[in-house]
Amino acid sequence: MKQLYFLLFILFLWSCQTEEFFESVEENTSLSSQSELSNLISRLNQNPTAFDDFIDNSNSFSLEFPFEVTVNSENTFIIEEFDDYQPLIDELSSLSEDYIITIGFPVEISLPNYESLNVQSESELEAIEANVEGSIEINCLEYNFPLDVNIFDAENSLTDRRSIQNKAQFFNLIQNLKQNNGFYQIVYPVTISIDGSNQSISSNVNLEAAIENLDAACFDPSLFINSASGLQQFIAFVTSGEFRVTQFIDVNGDDETGDYENFVFTFNSNNTISIVNTTSGDTFTADWQAEIDDDELVFELDLEDLEEFEDLDEDWIVLDFANPDQIELRYEDDDDGGGESFLTFEKI
């Protein structure tokens, strides 16, 4: 009987310590694999797939050396190393009209999770793109590996502790946790390098601030921007989360941001918009479209049938996006004295 009491006492102490530990983790350093900071960390650690979008028009994969492309069925370029991109870029820059880039098959591609595949045809490549979630990598910030990560399940139970050796391991860890809505804890402090300068990071707050303070160029990996690649990157970003309005300045210069503070917007891949009032629970449905018009990226919001959002019903010019988690828009009102409206969506 004494042994039973002793065992129960040990279990009681362990449960108290575990509960205290979990509360500390949850309040201070734990991260949901579904959180926006986790998305930013994933973009920091993913295999780069957006830098060559001007060739393959997709950030779901990148083309591996060597590969061959032909411009307008005339000029062929063999890309065997990074420097070989420049002659192709020079050729595209010299063309005044739209052009067609044809990829030579078979070709090897790599996915955001660092997996490599041999692709035999255009149809096979399109099938892979349809089934792989693309993303835009973030440059300039690097972790100094190794680093330690504690793993929790959806019930906040500690399941494992991992020593992460490289970017591929970190990216795939988060992706695997997303499948079960898992949680994890980066064991701080960690050392990061920004443009070759080391600094110590002691919390999630410090890490998020370091990412958000990166130069704008760090969020734009493309070697060359053409209409198709910019449009594809925008669509991939806008359809990959929920957004709130964090700024709306109307054509009269009035700040009307507060009118939309309780609404969450989801831009679905079927070009519908799902809107939820987080206070009342009311839901709304509208439509969106993105296109290139006169060399400008335009985000069309079709909200005219919804009285609550009629001021947002415009064809907005995209000023910036994915930098790191916002969409910055401008509308020029030619019918009302040339006034301008400004609208910013921020990913939750």
C-alpha positions as CSV (number, residue, x, y, z in Angstrom):
1,M,0.0,0.0,0.0
2,K,2.9,2.4,0.8
3,Q,4.3,1.8,-2.7
4,L,0.9,2.7,-4.2
5,Y,0.7,5.9,-2.2
6,F,4.3,6.8,-3.2
7,L,3.5,6.2,-6.8
8,L,0.4,8.4,-6.6
9,F,2.4,11.1,-4.9
10,I,5.0,11.0,-7.7
11,L,2.3,11.2,-10.4
12,F,0.7,14.1,-8.6
13,L,4.0,16.0,-8.4
14,W,4.7,15.3,-12.1
15,S,1.3,16.5,-13.2
16,C,1.6,19.7,-11.2
17,Q,5.0,20.4,-12.7
18,T,3.8,19.5,-16.2
19,E,0.8,21.8,-15.9
20,E,3.0,24.6,-14.7
21,F,5.4,24.0,-17.5
22,F,2.7,23.9,-20.1
23,E,1.2,27.2,-18.8
24,S,4.6,28.8,-19.0
25,V,5.1,27.5,-22.5
26,E,1.7,28.5,-23.8
27,E,1.9,32.0,-22.4
28,N,5.5,32.8,-23.4
29,T,7.1,30.8,-26.2
30,S,4.8,28.2,-27.8
31,L,3.7,28.5,-31.4
32,S,0.8,27.1,-33.3
33,S,1.9,25.5,-36.5
34,Q,-1.0,27.4,-38.1
35,S,0.1,30.9,-36.8
36,E,1.3,33.7,-39.1
37,L,4.7,33.6,-37.4
38,S,5.0,29.9,-38.3
39,N,4.1,30.9,-41.9
40,L,6.9,33.4,-41.9
41,I,9.3,30.9,-40.4
42,S,8.4,28.4,-43.1
43,R,9.0,31.0,-45.8
44,L,12.5,31.7,-44.2
45,N,13.4,28.0,-44.3
46,Q,11.6,26.6,-47.4
47,N,13.5,25.5,-50.5
48,P,13.5,28.7,-52.8
49,T,10.9,28.3,-55.5
50,A,9.8,31.8,-56.5
51,F,13.1,33.3,-57.7
52,D,12.6,31.6,-61.2
53,D,8.9,32.3,-61.6
54,F,9.7,34.4,-64.7
55,I,10.5,31.1,-66.4
56,D,8.0,28.6,-64.9
57,N,5.2,30.9,-63.7
58,S,4.9,29.0,-60.4
59,N,6.2,29.2,-56.9
60,S,5.2,25.6,-56.3
61,F,8.5,24.4,-57.6
62,S,11.9,25.6,-59.0
63,L,13.8,24.2,-62.0
64,E,17.1,22.4,-61.2
65,F,20.3,22.7,-63.1
66,P,20.9,21.9,-65.9
67,F,17.8,22.7,-67.9
68,E,16.9,24.2,-71.2
69,V,14.4,26.9,-72.3
70,T,13.4,28.4,-75.6
71,V,12.1,31.9,-76.1
72,N,9.4,32.4,-78.8
73,S,10.5,29.0,-80.4
74,E,13.7,30.7,-81.6
75,N,16.4,31.3,-79.1
76,T,17.5,28.5,-76.8
77,F,19.2,29.0,-73.5
78,I,20.9,26.2,-71.5
79,I,21.0,27.1,-67.7
80,E,23.8,25.2,-66.0
81,E,24.6,27.6,-63.2
82,F,23.2,30.7,-61.6
83,D,25.2,33.1,-63.9
84,D,23.4,31.6,-66.9
85,Y,20.2,33.3,-65.9
86,Q,21.5,36.7,-66.9
87,P,21.7,36.1,-70.7
88,L,18.1,34.9,-70.6
89,I,17.0,38.0,-68.6
90,D,18.8,40.2,-71.0
91,E,17.0,38.6,-73.9
92,L,13.6,39.0,-72.2
93,S,14.3,42.6,-71.3
94,S,15.0,43.4,-74.9
95,L,11.6,42.2,-76.1
96,S,8.9,44.8,-76.5
97,E,6.1,42.4,-76.9
98,D,4.7,39.4,-75.0
99,Y,6.9,36.3,-75.3
100,I,6.6,32.6,-74.7
101,I,9.1,30.6,-72.7
102,T,9.1,26.9,-73.4
103,I,10.8,24.5,-71.0
104,G,12.7,21.5,-72.4
105,F,11.6,18.1,-71.0
106,P,12.6,16.0,-69.2
107,V,13.5,18.4,-66.4
108,E,14.2,18.0,-62.7
109,I,12.3,20.2,-60.3
110,S,12.5,20.8,-56.5
111,L,9.5,21.5,-54.3
112,P,9.3,23.8,-51.2
113,N,9.9,20.8,-49.0
114,Y,13.2,20.1,-50.8
115,E,11.9,17.0,-52.6
116,S,13.2,16.6,-56.1
117,L,11.2,15.1,-59.0
118,N,11.9,14.2,-62.6
119,V,9.2,15.5,-64.8
120,Q,8.7,14.2,-68.3
121,S,6.1,16.5,-69.8
122,E,4.2,19.8,-69.5
123,S,1.0,18.0,-68.4
124,E,2.9,16.2,-65.6
125,L,4.3,19.5,-64.5
126,E,0.8,21.1,-64.4
127,A,-0.5,18.2,-62.3
128,I,2.3,18.7,-59.8
129,E,1.6,22.4,-59.6
130,A,-2.1,21.8,-59.0
131,N,-1.2,19.6,-56.0
132,V,1.6,21.5,-54.3
133,E,1.0,24.5,-52.2
134,G,3.3,27.3,-53.4
135,S,4.9,30.1,-51.4
136,I,7.3,33.0,-51.7
137,E,10.6,32.6,-49.9
138,I,12.0,35.3,-47.6
139,N,15.7,36.0,-47.9
140,C,18.4,37.9,-45.9
141,L,17.7,36.2,-42.6
142,E,19.4,32.9,-41.7
143,Y,19.3,30.7,-38.6
144,N,22.6,29.6,-37.1
145,F,22.0,25.9,-36.8
146,P,21.6,23.7,-34.8
147,L,18.8,24.8,-32.7
148,D,16.4,22.9,-30.4
149,V,12.6,22.7,-30.7
150,N,10.1,21.1,-28.3
151,I,7.1,19.4,-29.9
152,F,3.5,19.4,-28.5
153,D,0.3,17.9,-29.8
154,A,-3.1,19.6,-30.0
155,E,-3.8,18.8,-26.4
156,N,-0.5,20.6,-25.4
157,S,1.2,17.4,-24.4
158,L,5.0,17.4,-24.8
159,T,5.8,14.6,-27.3
160,D,9.4,15.2,-28.4
161,R,12.5,17.4,-28.5
162,R,14.3,17.8,-31.8
163,S,17.7,19.2,-32.6
164,I,17.2,21.0,-35.9
165,Q,20.3,20.8,-38.1
166,N,19.2,22.7,-41.3
167,K,16.5,24.7,-43.0
168,A,15.0,21.6,-44.7
169,Q,14.4,19.9,-41.3
170,F,12.9,23.1,-39.8
171,F,10.5,23.6,-42.8
172,N,9.3,20.0,-42.8
173,L,8.8,19.9,-39.1
174,I,6.4,22.8,-39.3
175,Q,4.6,21.3,-42.3
176,N,4.2,18.0,-40.5
177,L,2.8,19.7,-37.4
178,K,0.3,21.5,-39.5
179,Q,-1.4,18.3,-40.5
180,N,-2.5,17.8,-36.8
181,N,-2.6,21.4,-35.7
182,G,0.4,20.8,-33.5
183,F,2.4,23.2,-31.4
184,Y,6.1,23.7,-30.9
185,Q,8.5,25.8,-28.9
186,I,11.8,27.2,-30.2
187,V,14.3,26.9,-27.3
188,Y,15.7,30.4,-27.0
189,P,18.1,32.1,-27.3
190,V,18.9,31.4,-30.9
191,T,21.4,33.2,-33.2
192,I,20.3,34.6,-36.5
193,S,22.3,36.3,-39.2
194,I,20.9,39.2,-41.2
195,D,23.0,40.1,-44.2
196,G,26.1,38.6,-42.5
197,S,25.5,40.3,-39.1
198,N,24.8,38.0,-36.2
199,Q,22.3,38.8,-33.4
200,S,20.8,36.9,-30.6
201,I,17.0,36.3,-30.5
202,S,15.4,35.6,-27.1
203,S,11.7,35.3,-27.9
204,N,9.0,34.9,-30.5
205,V,8.3,38.6,-30.3
206,N,12.0,39.4,-31.1
207,L,12.0,37.0,-34.0
208,E,8.8,38.4,-35.5
209,A,10.2,41.9,-35.2
210,A,13.4,40.9,-36.9
211,I,11.5,39.4,-39.9
212,E,9.1,42.4,-40.2
213,N,12.0,44.8,-40.1
214,L,13.8,43.2,-43.1
215,D,14.4,45.3,-46.2
216,A,11.6,45.2,-48.8
217,A,14.0,43.4,-51.2
218,C,14.2,40.4,-48.8
219,F,10.5,39.6,-49.6
220,D,11.0,39.9,-53.4
221,P,13.1,36.9,-54.5
222,S,12.4,37.1,-58.2
223,L,15.4,37.5,-60.5
224,F,13.2,39.1,-63.2
225,I,9.6,40.3,-62.9
226,N,7.2,39.8,-65.8
227,S,3.5,40.1,-65.7
228,A,2.8,36.3,-65.4
229,S,5.1,35.7,-62.5
230,G,4.0,38.7,-60.5
231,L,0.3,37.7,-60.9
232,Q,1.0,34.1,-59.9
233,Q,2.9,35.2,-56.8
234,F,0.0,37.6,-55.8
235,I,-2.6,34.9,-56.2
236,A,-0.6,32.4,-54.2
237,F,-0.3,34.9,-51.4
238,V,-3.8,36.2,-51.3
239,T,-5.4,32.7,-51.3
240,S,-3.2,31.4,-48.4
241,G,-4.9,32.8,-45.3
242,E,-7.3,35.1,-43.6
243,F,-7.1,38.9,-43.7
244,R,-8.3,42.0,-41.8
245,V,-8.5,45.6,-43.0
246,T,-5.8,47.5,-41.1
247,Q,-6.2,50.7,-43.1
248,F,-8.8,52.3,-45.3
249,I,-8.5,55.9,-46.3
250,D,-11.4,57.0,-48.6
251,V,-11.2,59.5,-51.5
252,N,-11.9,62.4,-49.1
253,G,-8.9,61.5,-47.0
254,D,-11.1,60.2,-44.1
255,D,-9.8,57.3,-42.1
256,E,-12.7,54.7,-42.2
257,T,-10.6,51.8,-41.0
258,G,-12.8,51.3,-37.9
259,D,-15.8,50.4,-40.1
260,Y,-14.1,47.1,-40.9
261,E,-12.3,46.2,-37.7
262,N,-14.7,43.3,-36.9
263,F,-14.5,41.6,-40.3
264,V,-12.3,38.7,-41.5
265,F,-11.8,38.3,-45.2
266,T,-10.8,35.0,-46.9
267,F,-10.0,35.1,-50.6
268,N,-10.8,31.6,-51.9
269,S,-9.0,30.0,-54.8
270,N,-12.4,29.8,-56.7
271,N,-12.4,33.7,-56.8
272,T,-15.0,34.1,-54.1
273,I,-14.6,36.1,-50.9
274,S,-15.9,34.7,-47.6
275,I,-16.4,37.5,-45.0
276,V,-17.2,36.9,-41.3
277,N,-18.3,39.5,-38.7
278,T,-16.4,38.2,-35.7
279,T,-18.7,40.0,-33.3
280,S,-22.1,39.1,-34.7
281,G,-21.2,35.9,-36.5
282,D,-22.9,37.2,-39.7
283,T,-21.4,35.9,-43.0
284,F,-21.2,37.4,-46.5
285,T,-20.0,36.2,-49.9
286,A,-18.6,38.3,-52.7
287,D,-16.1,37.8,-55.6
288,W,-12.5,38.8,-56.4
289,Q,-10.3,38.7,-59.5
290,A,-6.7,39.6,-60.2
291,E,-5.2,40.6,-63.5
292,I,-2.5,42.6,-65.3
293,D,-3.9,45.7,-66.9
294,D,-1.5,48.2,-68.6
295,D,1.4,46.6,-66.9
296,E,-0.2,47.1,-63.5
297,L,-1.3,44.4,-61.1
298,V,-5.0,45.0,-60.3
299,F,-7.0,43.4,-57.5
300,E,-10.7,43.6,-58.3
301,L,-13.1,43.4,-55.4
302,D,-16.7,42.9,-56.5
303,L,-18.7,43.9,-53.3
304,E,-21.3,46.2,-54.9
305,D,-24.2,43.9,-53.7
306,L,-23.1,44.2,-50.0
307,E,-24.0,47.6,-48.5
308,E,-21.5,47.2,-45.7
309,F,-18.6,47.0,-48.1
310,E,-19.6,49.1,-51.0
311,D,-16.8,51.6,-50.4
312,L,-14.3,48.7,-51.0
313,D,-15.9,47.8,-54.3
314,E,-13.2,49.0,-56.7
315,D,-10.5,47.8,-59.1
316,W,-7.5,48.3,-56.8
317,I,-3.9,48.8,-58.0
318,V,-1.6,46.5,-56.0
319,L,1.3,48.6,-54.6
320,D,2.9,45.9,-52.5
321,F,2.2,42.4,-51.1
322,A,3.8,39.6,-49.0
323,N,6.0,42.2,-47.3
324,P,5.8,40.4,-45.0
325,D,2.1,39.8,-44.6
326,Q,0.2,42.8,-46.0
327,I,-1.5,43.7,-49.3
328,E,-1.2,47.5,-49.9
329,L,-3.7,48.9,-52.5
330,R,-4.5,52.2,-54.1
331,Y,-7.6,53.4,-56.1
332,E,-7.6,56.5,-58.2
333,D,-11.1,58.1,-58.5
334,D,-11.1,59.8,-61.9
335,D,-14.8,60.7,-61.5
336,D,-14.4,62.6,-58.2
337,G,-11.7,65.2,-58.6
338,G,-8.9,62.8,-58.8
339,G,-9.0,61.6,-55.2
340,E,-7.2,58.5,-54.1
341,S,-8.3,55.7,-51.7
342,F,-5.8,53.5,-49.8
343,L,-6.6,50.0,-48.5
344,T,-4.4,47.6,-46.6
345,F,-5.2,44.0,-45.8
346,E,-3.1,42.2,-43.2
347,K,-2.9,38.5,-42.9
348,I,-4.0,37.2,-39.5
